[in-house]
């Protein structure tokens, strides 16, 4: 049994990590969040030390590190806002634990180099959550693509619209400085998936970019991709129903829909299983998608009609 600590326990994604820790037969010994609405912990354990100040959490982990081996923290799961990931990864390595960090691992690619140096100094490892790479249907798709001609350029359309209310713009998620914006905060998994399936990015166009919507074109080694990400409910191809129907996700390859709507429930547990077996996704696995998302954020938006996403077409209704 391994001991875990967790940052950002009051956040949206933390329950998936709590479940994964329990379901892999391990235990959470400490957690932190500036918000104290953390009754979710009682679904899993009653003896977790909870801190609202990161400094006291840090001191507690250091105390455990200096105590009996059975009490030390082996992993720190990081579910805090994106702009804090780098600092909390450093905290984990400094107290002698491996890090298991939610996406995006960091917002800017140059932070990866510094973390790799810290890995070498401490002998600890940084893992991240790239759960789409563990989805059975997407693994099968990758196998089919690799079995096909390597010279074939696939035509791909990626659309992800997830409705968000006005709160989103006021939260850290709506701040590009703190979240990386919609491209990094929401798009990172999809860009990682595209690069994993079709190879490195050769060309990048950005057609529109604002706080609520970003769209563009990518030429990858084995695909031409028109993509769109949006948190604007008016982009949904159906009437939104709050709490019922608020998300549209579609990936087509050569006109055929890639069906992967099922199988998401246990992917975080699969990530934990891989990490515990020494096969977790690390800094190098994350680099290409972080570099691409930064490149997209740094590219001037300019409409190129021939490469427009279907949702941006004047005839789209």
N, C-alpha and C positions, 0 to 999 in steps of 0.2 A: 504493500500500500504506500502510495506517494502522498505527500502533503502539498496542498496548493494554497496560494493566497490569490486574491483577485482585486483589481482596481476597477472602479466604475460599476459597482454592484447594483446601484439603483437604476441603471440605464436599460434601454430597450433590449440589447443583445445579451445581457448578462444571464438571464434564465437558461439560455441554450448552453452556456458554459457550465452553469451549476448542474444541470441535468447530465451533461457529459462527464463531469468530474465524478458524480455519484454513479452513473451507469458503467463507468470503467473501473469501479471498485476502489476509488480513492476518496480523499476527504479534504474539505476546505477548512483551514484552521484560522484564516484571517481575511478580512475584506475591508475595503475603504470606499467612501464616496462622500462628497461634501453634502449631499442630500441624505436625510436619515429615514426616508420611506423605503425601508429594506425588509419588510415583513416577508418578502419572497424567500428569505433564508430559512424560515421556519418550515418550508415545504421539504427541506432537505436535511438540515442539521439544526440543533439547538445550542451547540457549543462553539460557534464561530465568534472570534474576537472581532468586533466591528469598530472602525475609527472614522470620524468625519474629517480628521486632519491627516494629510498625507505624511506629515513629519512624524506623527506618533505611530502611524502604520509602519513607516520605514524603521523607526527605532525598535518596534516590536519584532520585526523580521530579523534585524541585526541581533537582538537578544536571543532569538531562537537559533540563529546561526552559531552563536557561541555556546549554546547549551548542548544537551544530549543529541546524538545523531537522530534518534527516533522523532525528535521534535522539530528539526530543521525543515525549512520550506524548500521543496525540490523544484517547484514550478510557480511562477507568477503569471496568472492569466490576466491579460490587459484588455479591458472593455471600456476604457475611458475615452473621452473625445479625441479625435484624430491628432490635434496639435500637441497633445500630451503623450502620445505613444512613445516618442523618442526618449523623453525623460523617464517614463515609467519602465521602459526596457532597460535603461541604464540602472535604475533602482534595482531591478530584478538581478541583473548580472553582478552588481556591487554586493548584494547580500548572499551571493553564492548560489543563486537559483537560475534555471533556464527560464526564458521568457516564451510565452505563447500569446501572441498579439493578434487582435482582430485587424481586419482590413480597414484602411490601407496601413501597411506596416509603418510607413512614414509618408509625409506629404511630398517632400522634395528628395530627389535621387541622391544628392550629395550626402545626406544623412546616412545612407547605407554604408558608405566607405568608413565613416567614423565608427559605426556599430560593428563592422567587421574587424576593425582594429581592436575594439573592446572585447570582442569574442576571443581574439588571440591572447589578449592580456589576461583575461579571467579564466579561460578554459571552459566557459559556459556557452550555450547555444541559444540563438534567437529563432523561434519558430513562428509561422504565421498561418492564418486561416484562409486557404484557397480551396474551399469545399467543393466548388463546381468541378474541380479536377477529380473528385472522388465519386461523382454522380454516375451510376452504372450506365445510363443511357448515353451520357456524354463520352464516357470511356469507349463504349461501343462505336459511337460516331467517329471518334478519333482513330480507332482501329480500321474502320472502313475507309476513311480518308487516306490513311497511310498505305493501305493496300492498293489504292488507285494510282494513276499516273502522277508522278511528282511534278510534271510540267503543266498539268491542267490548272487553269486559273478559275476558281469557283466564284460565282456571283452570290454574295451574302447580303442580307438585310437584317439589321438588328434594331429592334424597337423596344424600348422600356419606358413606360409611362406609369408613374405611381403618384396618385393624387396626394397633395399635402396642403393643409390649411395655412392660414396666415401666421400661425405660431412658428412655422418652419423658418421663415425669413428672420424672425427675432431670436431664434436659437443659434447655438454654435454651428449647427449644420448649415444654416443659411449664410454663414460667413466664409468666404473663400480662404481667408487667412487662417481660419481655425479648422476648416474641414477639407480644404482643397476644392471646394465647390462641387457642383453636381457631377463633374467629370470624374473627380477622384473619390468623392464620398459614395456616390451611387454607381458610377461606371466602372470602378476598378476591377470588380469581379468579372464583368463582361469583357473588358479589354484583356485581362489575363486569359480568359477562356479563348478569345479570338487568336491571340498570339500562340497559345498552347496548341490550338487546332491547326492554324494555317501558317505559322512561322513569323519571322520578324517583320517589323514595319519598314517599308521602303519609301512610302509617300504618305503625307498627311495633309488633309484639307479640313478647314473649319468653316462651315457655311453660316452658322448662327450660334451666338453664345450670349446668354444673359443669365440672370440668377435662377430662372425657372426652366430654361430649355437650352440644350446644346445639341448640335447635329453636325455631321460632316462626312468625310469620305476617307477611307484608308486603303492603300494598296499594300497588301501583305505578300509574302513570298508566294503563297498559293491561293490567294483570294483577293477579290475587290469587294470592299465592304462599305455599304451605305448605312450609317448608324444615326440613331436619335435617342436622346435621353431627356425626360421631362418630368417635372413635378406639378405641372399645370393640368388641372382636371379637364380643361377644355380640349386637351389633346387626346383624351380617351376616345376610342372609336365607338363608345356606347355611353349611355347616360349613367353617371356615377351614382352609386348607392352607398352613402357613408356607413362604414362598418360592415358592408356586405360585398360590394364590388367596386374596388377602387384602383385596381392595377391591371395593366395590359403588358404582357411580355411575349415577344415573338422573335424567333431567329429562323430565317429561311436560308437554305443552301441550294442554289440552282433551282429556286422556285418551290422546293419542298420544305414544309414546316418541320423543324426539329422539335420533337415533343419531349419535354423534360419537366412537365409540371408536377409530376409525382416524385417521391423519393427524397424530398428535402428535409423531412422531419428528423432524421438521424445523422445528417451529414456532419454536424459538429462532433457528435460522438465518434464518428469515423475518423475525423481529424485528430481527436485525442488518442484514439487507438494507434494511429500511425506515429504520432509524436512519442508516445510511450514505448513504441517498438523501435524507436530510433530512425524512423523514416519520415519525419515531419518536413514540411516545406520551409525552407530557410531563406536567408537574405538573397542568395543568388536566384532562387525561384521567383522572388518578388520583383527583381530589378527591372525586367523588361516592361512590365505593366506600369510601374511607377514612373519610369523614364517616358513612356508613351503618354501617360496622363499629364505629366508636366509639359511635354512637347505640345499637346493639344491646348493646354491652358495658355501657352506662350505664343500660339499661332494666331495671327490676325484673322478675324472672321471675314470671309469674302465668298459671295455666292458664285458657285460654278454649276450652271444649270444642268450640264450633262451628268453630273454626279449627285444630284439632289436626292435626298431620302423621299420615298413616296408620300409621307405625311406632309412634306413641305411643298408638294406640287400644287400649283394654283387650282387644279381640278379636283384636289382631294377635298371631300366633303363629309 
